[in-house]
Amino acid sequence: MAQSVGTHITFGRFEHFCLGSSIARLELRIPAELLLERLGDITLAVPVDEVPHHRSFVLRGPAS
C-alpha cells in the first residue's frame, strides 16, 4: 500500500499501529499546555503566511 504525499504516518497504520501512541501524545500535550499557559502572550515573530516550511516528502512542518 503506497502512501500519498502529506499522509501522516508517525505512529503507523492498521496492524502496524503503535500501541504507545496514546501515551506519547499525552506526554507531549501536557507539557505543551503548561508551557503555553505560562507563555500566554507568546506570538509568532512573522505572520503565519511567511513562516518557511520544509518542501520535502520526509520532513514536514516549519523550517525554522
CHARMM-style PDB file with segment names, atoms N, HN, CA, C and O in Angstrom:
ATOM      1  N   MET     1       0.852  -1.177   0.000  1.00  0.00      PROA
ATOM      2  CA  MET     1       0.000   0.000   0.000  1.00  0.00      PROA
ATOM      3  C   MET     1       0.894   1.236   0.000  1.00  0.00      PROA
ATOM      4  O   MET     1       1.645   1.444   0.953  1.00  0.00      PROA
ATOM      5  N   ALA     2       0.834   2.041  -1.020  1.00  0.00      PROA
ATOM      6  HN  ALA     2       0.225   1.871  -1.794  1.00  0.00      PROA
ATOM      7  CA  ALA     2       1.658   3.240  -1.142  1.00  0.00      PROA
ATOM      8  C   ALA     2       1.015   4.389  -0.367  1.00  0.00      PROA
ATOM      9  O   ALA     2      -0.209   4.515  -0.329  1.00  0.00      PROA
ATOM     10  N   GLN     3       1.848   5.217   0.244  1.00  0.00      PROA
ATOM     11  HN  GLN     3       2.842   5.114   0.213  1.00  0.00      PROA
ATOM     12  CA  GLN     3       1.381   6.390   0.966  1.00  0.00      PROA
ATOM     13  C   GLN     3       1.342   7.587   0.025  1.00  0.00      PROA
ATOM     14  O   GLN     3       2.262   7.778  -0.772  1.00  0.00      PROA
ATOM     15  N   SER     4       0.307   8.381   0.106  1.00  0.00      PROA
ATOM     16  HN  SER     4      -0.440   8.227   0.753  1.00  0.00      PROA
ATOM     17  CA  SER     4       0.262   9.596  -0.694  1.00  0.00      PROA
ATOM     18  C   SER     4       1.043  10.689   0.024  1.00  0.00      PROA
ATOM     19  O   SER     4       1.222  10.643   1.241  1.00  0.00      PROA
ATOM     20  N   VAL     5       1.497  11.650  -0.727  1.00  0.00      PROA
ATOM     21  HN  VAL     5       1.352  11.688  -1.716  1.00  0.00      PROA
ATOM     22  CA  VAL     5       2.249  12.765  -0.146  1.00  0.00      PROA
ATOM     23  C   VAL     5       1.341  13.503   0.816  1.00  0.00      PROA
ATOM     24  O   VAL     5       0.193  13.803   0.487  1.00  0.00      PROA
ATOM     25  N   GLY     6       1.852  13.799   2.012  1.00  0.00      PROA
ATOM     26  HN  GLY     6       2.784  13.555   2.279  1.00  0.00      PROA
ATOM     27  CA  GLY     6       1.081  14.531   3.001  1.00  0.00      PROA
ATOM     28  C   GLY     6       0.342  13.650   3.989  1.00  0.00      PROA
ATOM     29  O   GLY     6      -0.246  14.166   4.940  1.00  0.00      PROA
ATOM     30  N   THR     7       0.351  12.339   3.797  1.00  0.00      PROA
ATOM     31  HN  THR     7       0.828  11.920   3.025  1.00  0.00      PROA
ATOM     32  CA  THR     7      -0.309  11.439   4.734  1.00  0.00      PROA
ATOM     33  C   THR     7       0.561  11.273   5.971  1.00  0.00      PROA
ATOM     34  O   THR     7       1.749  10.968   5.869  1.00  0.00      PROA
ATOM     35  N   HSD     8      -0.035  11.475   7.134  1.00  0.00      PROA
ATOM     36  HN  HSD     8      -1.000  11.722   7.217  1.00  0.00      PROA
ATOM     37  CA  HSD     8       0.698  11.403   8.396  1.00  0.00      PROA
ATOM     38  C   HSD     8       0.834   9.946   8.825  1.00  0.00      PROA
ATOM     39  O   HSD     8      -0.172   9.266   9.026  1.00  0.00      PROA
ATOM     40  N   ILE     9       2.086   9.450   8.970  1.00  0.00      PROA
ATOM     41  HN  ILE     9       2.903  10.002   8.807  1.00  0.00      PROA
ATOM     42  CA  ILE     9       2.297   8.040   9.327  1.00  0.00      PROA
ATOM     43  C   ILE     9       3.209   7.878  10.544  1.00  0.00      PROA
ATOM     44  O   ILE     9       3.823   6.825  10.717  1.00  0.00      PROA
ATOM     45  N   THR    10       3.303   8.897  11.378  1.00  0.00      PROA
ATOM     46  HN  THR    10       2.805   9.753  11.237  1.00  0.00      PROA
ATOM     47  CA  THR    10       4.205   8.858  12.518  1.00  0.00      PROA
ATOM     48  C   THR    10       4.014   7.617  13.382  1.00  0.00      PROA
ATOM     49  O   THR    10       4.996   6.974  13.751  1.00  0.00      PROA
ATOM     50  N   PHE    11       2.792   7.272  13.707  1.00  0.00      PROA
ATOM     51  HN  PHE    11       1.994   7.794  13.407  1.00  0.00      PROA
ATOM     52  CA  PHE    11       2.528   6.128  14.574  1.00  0.00      PROA
ATOM     53  C   PHE    11       2.097   4.888  13.801  1.00  0.00      PROA
ATOM     54  O   PHE    11       1.573   3.947  14.398  1.00  0.00      PROA
ATOM     55  N   GLY    12       2.301   4.868  12.511  1.00  0.00      PROA
ATOM     56  HN  GLY    12       2.727   5.633  12.027  1.00  0.00      PROA
ATOM     57  CA  GLY    12       1.976   3.706  11.704  1.00  0.00      PROA
ATOM     58  C   GLY    12       0.515   3.654  11.316  1.00  0.00      PROA
ATOM     59  O   GLY    12      -0.256   4.581  11.562  1.00  0.00      PROA
ATOM     60  N   ARG    13       0.159   2.535  10.699  1.00  0.00      PROA
ATOM     61  HN  ARG    13       0.786   1.782  10.500  1.00  0.00      PROA
ATOM     62  CA  ARG    13      -1.219   2.351  10.245  1.00  0.00      PROA
ATOM     63  C   ARG    13      -1.623   0.888  10.381  1.00  0.00      PROA
ATOM     64  O   ARG    13      -0.785  -0.012  10.334  1.00  0.00      PROA
ATOM     65  N   PHE    14      -2.896   0.675  10.545  1.00  0.00      PROA
ATOM     66  HN  PHE    14      -3.578   1.406  10.583  1.00  0.00      PROA
ATOM     67  CA  PHE    14      -3.506  -0.653  10.567  1.00  0.00      PROA
ATOM     68  C   PHE    14      -2.823  -1.589  11.565  1.00  0.00      PROA
ATOM     69  O   PHE    14      -2.702  -1.244  12.741  1.00  0.00      PROA
ATOM     70  N   GLU    15      -2.378  -2.759  11.123  1.00  0.00      PROA
ATOM     71  HN  GLU    15      -2.476  -3.040  10.168  1.00  0.00      PROA
ATOM     72  CA  GLU    15      -1.797  -3.730  12.061  1.00  0.00      PROA
ATOM     73  C   GLU    15      -0.432  -3.300  12.581  1.00  0.00      PROA
ATOM     74  O   GLU    15       0.073  -3.886  13.539  1.00  0.00      PROA
ATOM     75  N   HSD    16       0.170  -2.293  11.970  1.00  0.00      PROA
ATOM     76  HN  HSD    16      -0.240  -1.817  11.192  1.00  0.00      PROA
ATOM     77  CA  HSD    16       1.473  -1.801  12.422  1.00  0.00      PROA
ATOM     78  C   HSD    16       1.337  -0.537  13.252  1.00  0.00      PROA
ATOM     79  O   HSD    16       2.312   0.195  13.421  1.00  0.00      PROA
ATOM     80  N   PHE    17       0.160  -0.270  13.767  1.00  0.00      PROA
ATOM     81  HN  PHE    17      -0.632  -0.865  13.630  1.00  0.00      PROA
ATOM     82  CA  PHE    17      -0.085   0.929  14.551  1.00  0.00      PROA
ATOM     83  C   PHE    17       0.587   0.818  15.910  1.00  0.00      PROA
ATOM     84  O   PHE    17       0.518  -0.228  16.555  1.00  0.00      PROA
ATOM     85  N   CYS    18       1.232   1.884  16.345  1.00  0.00      PROA
ATOM     86  HN  CYS    18       1.287   2.734  15.821  1.00  0.00      PROA
ATOM     87  CA  CYS    18       1.966   1.915  17.616  1.00  0.00      PROA
ATOM     88  C   CYS    18       0.993   1.880  18.798  1.00  0.00      PROA
ATOM     89  O   CYS    18       0.133   2.752  18.920  1.00  0.00      PROA
ATOM     90  N   LEU    19       1.127   0.892  19.653  1.00  0.00      PROA
ATOM     91  HN  LEU    19       1.826   0.184  19.555  1.00  0.00      PROA
ATOM     92  CA  LEU    19       0.255   0.765  20.819  1.00  0.00      PROA
ATOM     93  C   LEU    19       0.511   1.866  21.844  1.00  0.00      PROA
ATOM     94  O   LEU    19      -0.362   2.170  22.656  1.00  0.00      PROA
ATOM     95  N   GLY    20       1.696   2.464  21.813  1.00  0.00      PROA
ATOM     96  HN  GLY    20       2.406   2.218  21.153  1.00  0.00      PROA
ATOM     97  CA  GLY    20       2.039   3.525  22.758  1.00  0.00      PROA
ATOM     98  C   GLY    20       1.715   4.917  22.258  1.00  0.00      PROA
ATOM     99  O   GLY    20       2.094   5.897  22.899  1.00  0.00      PROA
ATOM    100  N   SER    21       1.025   5.035  21.131  1.00  0.00      PROA
ATOM    101  HN  SER    21       0.717   4.238  20.611  1.00  0.00      PROA
ATOM    102  CA  SER    21       0.765   6.358  20.558  1.00  0.00      PROA
ATOM    103  C   SER    21      -0.074   7.247  21.473  1.00  0.00      PROA
ATOM    104  O   SER    21       0.158   8.454  21.530  1.00  0.00      PROA
ATOM    105  N   SER    22      -1.028   6.685  22.180  1.00  0.00      PROA
ATOM    106  HN  SER    22      -1.216   5.704  22.134  1.00  0.00      PROA
ATOM    107  CA  SER    22      -1.875   7.491  23.063  1.00  0.00      PROA
ATOM    108  C   SER    22      -1.060   8.113  24.192  1.00  0.00      PROA
ATOM    109  O   SER    22      -1.217   9.298  24.487  1.00  0.00      PROA
ATOM    110  N   ILE    23      -0.203   7.336  24.816  1.00  0.00      PROA
ATOM    111  HN  ILE    23      -0.076   6.374  24.576  1.00  0.00      PROA
ATOM    112  CA  ILE    23       0.621   7.871  25.904  1.00  0.00      PROA
ATOM    113  C   ILE    23       1.652   8.857  25.358  1.00  0.00      PROA
ATOM    114  O   ILE    23       1.971   9.838  26.030  1.00  0.00      PROA
ATOM    115  N   ALA    24       2.171   8.625  24.176  1.00  0.00      PROA
ATOM    116  HN  ALA    24       1.912   7.828  23.630  1.00  0.00      PROA
ATOM    117  CA  ALA    24       3.128   9.551  23.573  1.00  0.00      PROA
ATOM    118  C   ALA    24       2.474  10.907  23.316  1.00  0.00      PROA
ATOM    119  O   ALA    24       3.071  11.950  23.582  1.00  0.00      PROA
ATOM    120  N   ARG    25       1.260  10.887  22.802  1.00  0.00      PROA
ATOM    121  HN  ARG    25       0.775  10.040  22.585  1.00  0.00      PROA
ATOM    122  CA  ARG    25       0.543  12.151  22.556  1.00  0.00      PROA
ATOM    123  C   ARG    25       0.244  12.870  23.864  1.00  0.00      PROA
ATOM    124  O   ARG    25       0.359  14.093  23.944  1.00  0.00      PROA
ATOM    125  N   LEU    26      -0.138  12.118  24.882  1.00  0.00      PROA
ATOM    126  HN  LEU    26      -0.231  11.125  24.818  1.00  0.00      PROA
ATOM    127  CA  LEU    26      -0.423  12.698  26.189  1.00  0.00      PROA
ATOM    128  C   LEU    26       0.841  13.297  26.811  1.00  0.00      PROA
ATOM    129  O   LEU    26       0.797  14.374  27.406  1.00  0.00      PROA
ATOM    130  N   GLU    27       1.973  12.588  26.668  1.00  0.00      PROA
ATOM    131  HN  GLU    27       2.009  11.713  26.185  1.00  0.00      PROA
ATOM    132  CA  GLU    27       3.234  13.088  27.210  1.00  0.00      PROA
ATOM    133  C   GLU    27       3.665  14.386  26.540  1.00  0.00      PROA
ATOM    134  O   GLU    27       4.384  15.176  27.152  1.00  0.00      PROA
ATOM    135  N   LEU    28       3.257  14.623  25.336  1.00  0.00      PROA
ATOM    136  HN  LEU    28       2.672  13.982  24.839  1.00  0.00      PROA
ATOM    137  CA  LEU    28       3.555  15.878  24.657  1.00  0.00      PROA
ATOM    138  C   LEU    28       2.518  16.945  24.982  1.00  0.00      PROA
ATOM    139  O   LEU    28       2.867  18.109  25.180  1.00  0.00      PROA
ATOM    140  N   ARG    29       1.254  16.560  25.038  1.00  0.00      PROA
ATOM    141  HN  ARG    29       0.971  15.615  24.878  1.00  0.00      PROA
ATOM    142  CA  ARG    29       0.188  17.539  25.243  1.00  0.00      PROA
ATOM    143  C   ARG    29       0.278  18.241  26.590  1.00  0.00      PROA
ATOM    144  O   ARG    29       0.116  19.459  26.666  1.00  0.00      PROA
ATOM    145  N   ILE    30       0.532  17.491  27.645  1.00  0.00      PROA
ATOM    146  HN  ILE    30       0.664  16.502  27.584  1.00  0.00      PROA
ATOM    147  CA  ILE    30       0.555  18.077  28.991  1.00  0.00      PROA
ATOM    148  C   ILE    30       1.628  19.161  29.128  1.00  0.00      PROA
ATOM    149  O   ILE    30       1.298  20.273  29.540  1.00  0.00      PROA
ATOM    150  N   PRO    31       2.903  18.888  28.800  1.00  0.00      PROA
ATOM    151  CA  PRO    31       3.891  19.966  28.922  1.00  0.00      PROA
ATOM    152  C   PRO    31       3.641  21.118  27.940  1.00  0.00      PROA
ATOM    153  O   PRO    31       3.929  22.271  28.260  1.00  0.00      PROA
ATOM    154  N   ALA    32       3.116  20.821  26.764  1.00  0.00      PROA
ATOM    155  HN  ALA    32       2.882  19.884  26.504  1.00  0.00      PROA
ATOM    156  CA  ALA    32       2.827  21.886  25.801  1.00  0.00      PROA
ATOM    157  C   ALA    32       1.740  22.816  26.347  1.00  0.00      PROA
ATOM    158  O   ALA    32       1.853  24.036  26.225  1.00  0.00      PROA
ATOM    159  N   GLU    33       0.697  22.252  26.945  1.00  0.00      PROA
ATOM    160  HN  GLU    33       0.606  21.261  27.045  1.00  0.00      PROA
ATOM    161  CA  GLU    33      -0.362  23.075  27.526  1.00  0.00      PROA
ATOM    162  C   GLU    33       0.165  23.916  28.682  1.00  0.00      PROA
ATOM    163  O   GLU    33      -0.187  25.089  28.805  1.00  0.00      PROA
ATOM    164  N   LEU    34       1.004  23.328  29.529  1.00  0.00      PROA
ATOM    165  HN  LEU    34       1.290  22.375  29.429  1.00  0.00      PROA
ATOM    166  CA  LEU    34       1.578  24.081  30.653  1.00  0.00      PROA
ATOM    167  C   LEU    34       2.477  25.213  30.156  1.00  0.00      PROA
ATOM    168  O   LEU    34       2.436  26.321  30.691  1.00  0.00      PROA
ATOM    169  N   LEU    35       3.277  24.939  29.148  1.00  0.00      PROA
ATOM    170  HN  LEU    35       3.310  24.039  28.714  1.00  0.00      PROA
ATOM    171  CA  LEU    35       4.159  25.955  28.592  1.00  0.00      PROA
ATOM    172  C   LEU    35       3.352  27.107  27.995  1.00  0.00      PROA
ATOM    173  O   LEU    35       3.654  28.274  28.242  1.00  0.00      PROA
ATOM    174  N   LEU    36       2.335  26.781  27.216  1.00  0.00      PROA
ATOM    175  HN  LEU    36       2.090  25.833  27.015  1.00  0.00      PROA
ATOM    176  CA  LEU    36       1.503  27.827  26.628  1.00  0.00      PROA
ATOM    177  C   LEU    36       0.729  28.612  27.677  1.00  0.00      PROA
ATOM    178  O   LEU    36       0.454  29.798  27.497  1.00  0.00      PROA
ATOM    179  N   GLU    37       0.380  27.949  28.769  1.00  0.00      PROA
ATOM    180  HN  GLU    37       0.603  26.985  28.915  1.00  0.00      PROA
ATOM    181  CA  GLU    37      -0.304  28.619  29.872  1.00  0.00      PROA
ATOM    182  C   GLU    37       0.609  29.673  30.488  1.00  0.00      PROA
ATOM    183  O   GLU    37       0.170  30.779  30.803  1.00  0.00      PROA
ATOM    184  N   ARG    38       1.876  29.323  30.656  1.00  0.00      PROA
ATOM    185  HN  ARG    38       2.233  28.424  30.400  1.00  0.00      PROA
ATOM    186  CA  ARG    38       2.848  30.248  31.262  1.00  0.00      PROA
ATOM    187  C   ARG    38       3.285  31.328  30.287  1.00  0.00      PROA
ATOM    188  O   ARG    38       3.632  32.433  30.705  1.00  0.00      PROA
ATOM    189  N   LEU    39       3.275  31.030  29.010  1.00  0.00      PROA
ATOM    190  HN  LEU    39       2.994  30.132  28.670  1.00  0.00      PROA
ATOM    191  CA  LEU    39       3.680  31.992  27.988  1.00  0.00      PROA
ATOM    192  C   LEU    39       2.465  32.415  27.175  1.00  0.00      PROA
ATOM    193  O   LEU    39       2.512  32.428  25.945  1.00  0.00      PROA
ATOM    194  N   GLY    40       1.399  32.755  27.845  1.00  0.00      PROA
ATOM    195  HN  GLY    40       1.362  32.745  28.844  1.00  0.00      PROA
ATOM    196  CA  GLY    40       0.127  33.052  27.191  1.00  0.00      PROA
ATOM    197  C   GLY    40       0.171  34.159  26.171  1.00  0.00      PROA
ATOM    198  O   GLY    40      -0.642  34.173  25.247  1.00  0.00      PROA
ATOM    199  N   ASP    41       1.104  35.096  26.309  1.00  0.00      PROA
ATOM    200  HN  ASP    41       1.764  35.085  27.060  1.00  0.00      PROA
ATOM    201  CA  ASP    41       1.152  36.212  25.372  1.00  0.00      PROA
ATOM    202  C   ASP    41       2.168  35.990  24.255  1.00  0.00      PROA
ATOM    203  O   ASP    41       2.569  36.947  23.592  1.00  0.00      PROA
ATOM    204  N   ILE    42       2.587  34.753  24.037  1.00  0.00      PROA
ATOM    205  HN  ILE    42       2.261  33.976  24.575  1.00  0.00      PROA
ATOM    206  CA  ILE    42       3.575  34.446  23.003  1.00  0.00      PROA
ATOM    207  C   ILE    42       2.926  34.584  21.624  1.00  0.00      PROA
ATOM    208  O   ILE    42       1.779  34.184  21.422  1.00  0.00      PROA
ATOM    209  N   THR    43       3.675  35.152  20.682  1.00  0.00      PROA
ATOM    210  HN  THR    43       4.607  35.477  20.845  1.00  0.00      PROA
ATOM    211  CA  THR    43       3.185  35.316  19.317  1.00  0.00      PROA
ATOM    212  C   THR    43       4.300  34.968  18.345  1.00  0.00      PROA
ATOM    213  O   THR    43       5.470  34.920  18.726  1.00  0.00      PROA
ATOM    214  N   LEU    44       3.941  34.727  17.092  1.00  0.00      PROA
ATOM    215  HN  LEU    44       2.991  34.766  16.782  1.00  0.00      PROA
ATOM    216  CA  LEU    44       4.935  34.478  16.051  1.00  0.00      PROA
ATOM    217  C   LEU    44       5.665  35.775  15.733  1.00  0.00      PROA
ATOM    218  O   LEU    44       5.082  36.856  15.821  1.00  0.00      PROA
ATOM    219  N   ALA    45       6.942  35.670  15.363  1.00  0.00      PROA
ATOM    220  HN  ALA    45       7.415  34.791  15.291  1.00  0.00      PROA
ATOM    221  CA  ALA    45       7.737  36.850  15.010  1.00  0.00      PROA
ATOM    222  C   ALA    45       7.347  37.391  13.642  1.00  0.00      PROA
ATOM    223  O   ALA    45       7.573  38.565  13.350  1.00  0.00      PROA
ATOM    224  N   VAL    46       6.762  36.543  12.806  1.00  0.00      PROA
ATOM    225  HN  VAL    46       6.578  35.589  13.043  1.00  0.00      PROA
ATOM    226  CA  VAL    46       6.328  36.941  11.456  1.00  0.00      PROA
ATOM    227  C   VAL    46       4.900  36.443  11.258  1.00  0.00      PROA
ATOM    228  O   VAL    46       4.456  35.542  11.971  1.00  0.00      PROA
ATOM    229  N   PRO    47       4.182  37.012  10.308  1.00  0.00      PROA
ATOM    230  CA  PRO    47       2.825  36.494  10.028  1.00  0.00      PROA
ATOM    231  C   PRO    47       2.882  35.012   9.633  1.00  0.00      PROA
ATOM    232  O   PRO    47       3.853  34.571   9.019  1.00  0.00      PROA
ATOM    233  N   VAL    48       1.866  34.262   9.977  1.00  0.00      PROA
ATOM    234  HN  VAL    48       1.077  34.620  10.476  1.00  0.00      PROA
ATOM    235  CA  VAL    48       1.846  32.818   9.744  1.00  0.00      PROA
ATOM    236  C   VAL    48       2.053  32.472   8.267  1.00  0.00      PROA
ATOM    237  O   VAL    48       2.614  31.421   7.958  1.00  0.00      PROA
ATOM    238  N   ASP    49       1.615  33.326   7.366  1.00  0.00      PROA
ATOM    239  HN  ASP    49       1.159  34.179   7.617  1.00  0.00      PROA
ATOM    240  CA  ASP    49       1.798  33.073   5.932  1.00  0.00      PROA
ATOM    241  C   ASP    49       3.253  33.163   5.499  1.00  0.00      PROA
ATOM    242  O   ASP    49       3.617  32.654   4.439  1.00  0.00      PROA
ATOM    243  N   GLU    50       4.092  33.808   6.311  1.00  0.00      PROA
ATOM    244  HN  GLU    50       3.797  34.222   7.172  1.00  0.00      PROA
ATOM    245  CA  GLU    50       5.502  33.997   5.963  1.00  0.00      PROA
ATOM    246  C   GLU    50       6.432  32.975   6.621  1.00  0.00      PROA
ATOM    247  O   GLU    50       7.642  33.024   6.402  1.00  0.00      PROA
ATOM    248  N   VAL    51       5.901  32.066   7.409  1.00  0.00      PROA
ATOM    249  HN  VAL    51       4.917  32.027   7.587  1.00  0.00      PROA
ATOM    250  CA  VAL    51       6.726  31.048   8.065  1.00  0.00      PROA
ATOM    251  C   VAL    51       7.214  30.057   7.013  1.00  0.00      PROA
ATOM    252  O   VAL    51       6.399  29.433   6.334  1.00  0.00      PROA
ATOM    253  N   PRO    52       8.545  29.901   6.863  1.00  0.00      PROA
ATOM    254  CA  PRO    52       9.055  28.963   5.854  1.00  0.00      PROA
ATOM    255  C   PRO    52       8.811  27.514   6.272  1.00  0.00      PROA
ATOM    256  O   PRO    52       9.009  27.155   7.432  1.00  0.00      PROA
ATOM    257  N   HSD    53       8.383  26.691   5.327  1.00  0.00      PROA
ATOM    258  HN  HSD    53       8.223  26.983   4.384  1.00  0.00      PROA
ATOM    259  CA  HSD    53       8.128  25.276   5.593  1.00  0.00      PROA
ATOM    260  C   HSD    53       9.053  24.393   4.758  1.00  0.00      PROA
ATOM    261  O   HSD    53       9.497  24.783   3.678  1.00  0.00      PROA
ATOM    262  N   HSD    54       9.333  23.205   5.275  1.00  0.00      PROA
ATOM    263  HN  HSD    54       8.973  22.888   6.153  1.00  0.00      PROA
ATOM    264  CA  HSD    54      10.093  22.214   4.514  1.00  0.00      PROA
ATOM    265  C   HSD    54       9.265  21.792   3.303  1.00  0.00      PROA
ATOM    266  O   HSD    54       8.046  21.652   3.401  1.00  0.00      PROA
ATOM    267  N   ARG    55       9.904  21.595   2.197  1.00  0.00      PROA
ATOM    268  HN  ARG    55      10.895  21.709   2.117  1.00  0.00      PROA
ATOM    269  CA  ARG    55       9.216  21.149   0.980  1.00  0.00      PROA
ATOM    270  C   ARG    55       9.698  19.749   0.617  1.00  0.00      PROA
ATOM    271  O   ARG    55      10.095  19.498  -0.521  1.00  0.00      PROA
ATOM    272  N   SER    56       9.663  18.860   1.565  1.00  0.00      PROA
ATOM    273  HN  SER    56       9.340  19.064   2.489  1.00  0.00      PROA
ATOM    274  CA  SER    56      10.222  17.532   1.391  1.00  0.00      PROA
ATOM    275  C   SER    56       9.168  16.480   1.728  1.00  0.00      PROA
ATOM    276  O   SER    56       8.270  16.728   2.533  1.00  0.00      PROA
ATOM    277  N   PHE    57       9.281  15.316   1.113  1.00  0.00      PROA
ATOM    278  HN  PHE    57      10.010  15.115   0.459  1.00  0.00      PROA
ATOM    279  CA  PHE    57       8.400  14.197   1.449  1.00  0.00      PROA
ATOM    280  C   PHE    57       8.734  13.662   2.845  1.00  0.00      PROA
ATOM    281  O   PHE    57       7.854  13.172   3.553  1.00  0.00      PROA
ATOM    282  N   VAL    58      10.004  13.759   3.236  1.00  0.00      PROA
ATOM    283  HN  VAL    58      10.719  14.157   2.661  1.00  0.00      PROA
ATOM    284  CA  VAL    58      10.464  13.211   4.520  1.00  0.00      PROA
ATOM    285  C   VAL    58      10.214  14.185   5.670  1.00  0.00      PROA
ATOM    286  O   VAL    58       9.732  13.775   6.726  1.00  0.00      PROA
ATOM    287  N   LEU    59      10.531  15.457   5.488  1.00  0.00      PROA
ATOM    288  HN  LEU    59      10.922  15.790   4.630  1.00  0.00      PROA
ATOM    289  CA  LEU    59      10.370  16.454   6.541  1.00  0.00      PROA
ATOM    290  C   LEU    59       9.125  17.284   6.274  1.00  0.00      PROA
ATOM    291  O   LEU    59       8.868  17.703   5.146  1.00  0.00      PROA
ATOM    292  N   ARG    60       8.357  17.513   7.335  1.00  0.00      PROA
ATOM    293  HN  ARG    60       8.566  17.173   8.252  1.00  0.00      PROA
ATOM    294  CA  ARG    60       7.176  18.349   7.240  1.00  0.00      PROA
ATOM    295  C   ARG    60       7.184  19.353   8.369  1.00  0.00      PROA
ATOM    296  O   ARG    60       7.744  19.089   9.433  1.00  0.00      PROA
ATOM    297  N   GLY    61       6.572  20.499   8.151  1.00  0.00      PROA
ATOM    298  HN  GLY    61       6.117  20.713   7.286  1.00  0.00      PROA
ATOM    299  CA  GLY    61       6.466  21.500   9.193  1.00  0.00      PROA
ATOM    300  C   GLY    61       7.362  22.686   8.953  1.00  0.00      PROA
ATOM    301  O   GLY    61       8.004  22.790   7.907  1.00  0.00      PROA
ATOM    302  N   PRO    62       7.408  23.598   9.934  1.00  0.00      PROA
ATOM    303  CA  PRO    62       8.205  24.806   9.787  1.00  0.00      PROA
ATOM    304  C   PRO    62       9.695  24.491   9.650  1.00  0.00      PROA
ATOM    305  O   PRO    62      10.214  23.582  10.297  1.00  0.00      PROA
ATOM    306  N   ALA    63      10.375  25.267   8.788  1.00  0.00      PROA
ATOM    307  HN  ALA    63       9.954  26.006   8.262  1.00  0.00      PROA
ATOM    308  CA  ALA    63      11.819  25.066   8.580  1.00  0.00      PROA
ATOM    309  C   ALA    63      12.610  25.702   9.719  1.00  0.00      PROA
ATOM    310  O   ALA    63      13.714  25.255  10.030  1.00  0.00      PROA
ATOM    311  N   SER    64      12.060  26.735  10.337  1.00  0.00      PROA
ATOM    312  HN  SER    64      11.164  27.098  10.084  1.00  0.00      PROA
ATOM    313  CA  SER    64      12.757  27.381  11.468  1.00  0.00      PROA
ATOM    314  C   SER    64      11.756  28.105  12.341  1.00  0.00      PROA
ATOM    315  OT1 SER    64      12.135  28.712  13.342  1.00  0.00      PROA
TER     316      SER     64
END
